[in-house]
C-alpha cells in the first residue's frame, strides 16, 4: 500500500504534466514512480536530468541496468528490482544475467568488475578501501568509469529510497527480492 500516493497527471501543474506526458510518450506507460516523484517537481526534474546525462556516458544501457538491478537488490527495493529487470530485458539482458546481477556477478569480465565495485560501494555507503579501488582499477575500471559507476549508484539509491519510503505500488512484472536483501 502506498504511503505517498502518486499524483494523477491532471492534478499537477502544467510544467509537471508536460514532463509526465513526455515520460509516458518515451516509455509507452507512466510508471507510478514518476507520479510519486511529481510531489516534488524539482526532484522529478533532477532525476530525469541525471538519468539523461548518464545515458550519454560510457556505461551501456545494459550495464546501467546491471548496476540498477544490483543496487535495488542490495537496498531491498522490490519496485526498482522489478522495474529494472523489465527494462534490462529491453536493453538485451537475458534472465540468467538478471539473476547474476542480483548477486553482483556477470559473465563478462568488465561487467563483473563493475558489479563487484557497485556492491562494495553500496554495502559500505561509499567507504571503500584503497585496496578495493586498486582492485577495480586492476580489472579495467579507470577513474572516469569509477566516477560514472558511483553516479549511477547514486541515481539508483535515490529511486530505491523514494520507492521504499513511499511504498510505491509495483506496476511492472513483479520480481521478488532475495531473502538476503
Secondary structure, DSSP 8 states (H G I E B T S, - for coil): --SS----GGGS-HHHHHHHHHHHHHHSS--HHHHHHTTSHHHHHHHHHHHHHHHTSSS-HHHHHHHHHHHHHHHT-HHHHHHHHHHHHHTT--HHHHHHHHTT--SSHHHHHHHHHHHHHHHTTT---HHHHHHHHHTT--HHHHHHHHHHHHHHHHHHHHHHHHT----SS-----TT-
